[in-house]
């Protein structure tokens, strides 16, 4: 069901141009454009290719005007390009020319990093996204560093195996919540963040948030996508995203 986002945040974050934000997930692709009130979506899944994604987005956004695109990608991104195939989608994402496919300038960022950027208030923040998998990003004094903590070893598998959607289905809500609390506590102890945001579609399934954390809103992914194209853009069309700074006072890029 589409949610009505905070329009003032989107307008402030994307003054320079009209932007289409595409949030690619393991179960759905969600889109929102500058000046729109409600996001739209269509199903994704393990067979979705980048070409199918682009065609679906174009069809869904055919009555929207936009001159740039931000893509939140569920995997590692370097120099604005995916460097590994996603775990929960089809093949062909590495090396795909998104700019040519959309016919507009495109910036690609890790999906957790995009939501983290939209959630950031300053200082040292850890973002963890509970969705199909486990997204993770650190932002330290405006420096954004996407991570892949979910694929590190944990118990008899990886962190993602236990706190991702598969772990929720396999273990049930009660055990899944205990695993989430344990994983969050481990990351806080190891990384010592000042602020911890728990986001993603499954955050609503937690009975209570782990200590020292706050809930992130899914719409913050759109806020982050708009911020990518703000004046003096945080992420250029090419270049490692962790080397660019955000203005930690206003959330605008510098």
C-alpha positions in Angstrom: 0.0 0.0 0.0 1.5 3.4 -1.0 2.3 5.8 1.8 2.0 9.6 1.7 5.5 11.0 2.2 6.5 14.2 3.8 6.4 16.5 0.8 8.3 19.4 2.4 11.3 17.3 3.0 11.3 16.1 -0.6 11.0 19.5 -2.1 13.7 20.9 0.1 16.0 18.0 -0.7 15.6 18.2 -4.4 15.4 21.9 -5.4 17.9 21.7 -8.3 16.0 19.4 -10.6 13.1 16.9 -11.0 14.3 13.6 -9.7 12.8 10.1 -10.0 13.9 7.9 -7.0 13.9 4.1 -7.6 14.2 1.9 -4.5 14.9 -1.6 -5.7 14.1 -4.3 -3.1 13.9 -8.1 -3.1 10.1 -8.1 -3.1 9.2 -4.8 -4.8 10.4 -1.8 -6.7 9.1 1.5 -5.3 9.3 4.8 -7.1 8.7 8.5 -6.3 9.3 11.7 -8.2 9.8 15.3 -7.2 6.5 17.0 -6.6 4.5 13.7 -6.2 2.7 12.9 -3.0 2.4 9.1 -3.1 4.9 6.5 -4.2 4.1 3.7 -6.6 5.4 0.1 -6.7 5.5 -3.2 -8.6 6.7 -6.6 -7.6 10.3 -7.7 -8.0 11.6 -11.1 -7.1 14.4 -13.6 -7.9 14.0 -13.3 -11.7 14.0 -9.5 -12.0 16.6 -8.3 -14.4 17.8 -4.6 -14.7 16.2 -4.3 -18.1 12.8 -5.5 -16.7 13.2 -3.1 -13.8 13.8 -0.1 -16.1 10.8 -1.1 -18.3 8.6 -1.5 -15.2 9.7 1.9 -13.8 9.2 3.7 -17.1 5.7 2.3 -17.4 4.8 3.1 -13.8 6.2 6.7 -14.1 4.9 7.4 -17.6 2.8 10.4 -16.5 5.6 11.9 -14.2 8.1 14.4 -15.3 11.7 13.9 -14.3 15.2 14.7 -15.6 17.4 12.6 -13.4 17.2 9.3 -11.7 18.5 7.9 -8.3 18.6 4.1 -7.9 18.9 2.4 -4.5 20.5 -1.0 -5.4 20.4 -4.0 -3.0 24.2 -4.8 -3.2 27.6 -3.2 -3.2 28.2 -0.2 -5.4 31.5 1.4 -6.5 32.0 4.5 -8.6 28.2 4.6 -9.2 28.0 1.1 -10.5 27.0 -2.3 -9.0 30.0 -4.4 -8.5 28.2 -7.7 -7.5 25.0 -9.3 -8.5 22.1 -9.0 -6.0 21.3 -12.0 -3.8 17.6 -11.7 -4.2 17.1 -10.7 -7.9 17.9 -11.9 -11.4 21.3 -11.5 -13.1 22.8 -8.9 -15.4 23.0 -5.9 -13.0 26.8 -5.6 -13.1 27.8 -3.7 -16.2 24.3 -2.6 -17.0 24.1 0.9 -18.5 21.3 2.6 -16.5 21.9 6.0 -18.0 21.4 4.7 -21.5 18.4 2.7 -20.4 16.6 5.6 -18.8 17.9 8.2 -21.3 18.7 10.5 -18.4 21.5 11.0 -15.9 21.5 8.3 -13.3 23.2 7.9 -9.9 23.3 4.4 -8.3 23.8 4.0 -4.5 23.5 1.0 -2.2 19.9 0.8 -1.0 20.7 0.8 2.7 23.0 3.8 2.1 20.2 5.7 0.4 17.8 5.1 3.3 20.6 6.0 5.8 21.3 9.2 4.0 17.6 10.1 4.3 17.7 9.2 8.0 20.9 11.1 8.9 20.9 13.8 11.6 24.6 14.2 12.2 27.5 12.6 14.1 28.3 8.9 13.9 25.3 6.9 12.8 24.8 3.2 12.1 21.9 2.2 9.9 20.6 -1.3 9.8 17.8 -2.2 7.3 15.6 -5.2 8.2 14.1 -6.3 4.9 14.6 -9.2 2.5 18.2 -9.2 3.8 20.2 -7.0 6.2 21.3 -3.7 4.8 24.0 -1.7 6.7 25.6 1.7 6.4 27.8 3.9 8.6 27.8 7.7 8.3 30.5 9.5 10.3 30.5 13.3 10.3 28.8 13.2 6.9 31.1 10.6 5.3 28.8 7.8 4.0 30.3 4.3 4.0 28.0 1.5 2.7 28.8 -1.9 4.3 27.9 -5.6 3.8 27.7 -6.6 7.5 24.8 -9.0 6.7 27.1 -11.4 4.9 29.5 -11.8 7.8 29.5 -15.2 9.6 27.0 -15.6 12.5 26.1 -18.8 14.3 25.6 -21.5 11.6 25.3 -19.0 8.7 25.4 -15.2 8.3 23.8 -12.3 10.1 21.4 -12.0 7.1 20.4 -15.7 7.4 19.1 -15.0 10.9 17.6 -11.4 10.8 16.6 -11.2 7.1 13.2 -12.3 5.9 14.2 -15.9 5.5 15.3 -16.0 9.1 11.9 -14.5 10.1 10.1 -17.2 8.2 12.3 -20.0 9.4 12.5 -19.2 13.1 9.2 -17.3 13.7 8.8 -13.8 15.1 9.8 -14.6 18.7 13.2 -16.1 17.9 13.7 -13.6 15.1 13.3 -10.7 17.5 15.8 -12.2 19.9 18.3 -12.6 17.0 17.7 -9.0 15.9 18.4 -7.7 19.5 21.6 -9.8 19.7 22.9 -8.7 16.3 22.2 -5.0 17.0 23.9 -5.3 20.4 27.0 -6.9 18.8 27.2 -4.1 16.1 26.8 -1.4 18.7 29.5 -2.8 20.9 31.9 -3.2 17.9 31.3 0.0 16.0 30.4 2.4 18.9 27.9 4.6 17.0 26.3 7.7 18.6 23.0 7.1 16.8 21.5 3.8 15.6 18.6 3.7 13.1 16.7 0.5 12.4 14.9 0.7 9.1 13.6 -1.6 6.4 10.2 -3.1 5.9 10.4 -5.6 8.8 11.1 -3.0 11.5 7.4 -2.9 12.2 7.5 -6.6 13.2 9.7 -5.8 16.2 7.7 -5.9 19.5 10.1 -3.2 20.8 13.2 -1.5 19.4 16.5 -2.6 20.8 18.1 -0.3 23.4 19.8 2.8 22.0 18.1 2.7 18.7 15.4 4.6 16.8 13.1 3.5 14.0 13.7 4.8 10.5 10.9 5.4 8.1 10.9 3.7 4.7 10.1 7.0 3.0 13.6 8.1 4.1 14.9 6.1 1.2 13.2 8.6 -1.1 14.6 11.5 0.9 18.1 10.1 0.5 17.5 9.6 -3.2 16.5 13.3 -3.6 19.5 14.4 -1.6 21.8 12.7 -4.1 20.9 15.4 -6.6 20.9 18.4 -4.3 23.0 21.4 -5.1 26.7 20.5 -4.8 25.7 16.9 -5.1 26.8 14.4 -2.4 27.5 11.7 -5.0 28.8 12.6 -8.5 28.0 10.5 -11.5 31.3 8.8 -11.1 33.4 8.5 -7.9 33.4 6.5 -4.7 30.5 7.7 -2.6 32.4 7.4 0.7 34.7 10.2 -0.5 32.0 12.9 -0.6 30.7 14.9 2.4 27.3 15.8 3.5 26.5 19.0 5.4 25.8 17.5 8.9 23.9 20.6 10.1 21.2 20.6 7.4 21.4 17.2 5.8 22.1 19.0 2.5 25.1 18.0 0.5 28.4 19.9 0.2 
